[in-house]
């Protein structure tokens, strides 16, 4: 059950990123781009969760996963601050 949840979370994040990028291509609002970058990073983090816990359980990728997720959220935070000015 766990691996299916990890894959579904990654696919959901990736789908959100693709939809946000498509919307950015049409509307050209920078906040859509920042959101798409954030969800792309979250998708990468979710893929690393699957690799870490299912494929390579003997390797600890916790700090890498956490770093990518934090960087993704910081991208969105930067975009929100940049667009509010």
Secondary structure as UniProt FT lines:
FT   HELIX           2..27
FT   HELIX           30..50
FT   HELIX           51..55
FT   TURN            57..58
FT   HELIX           62..84
//
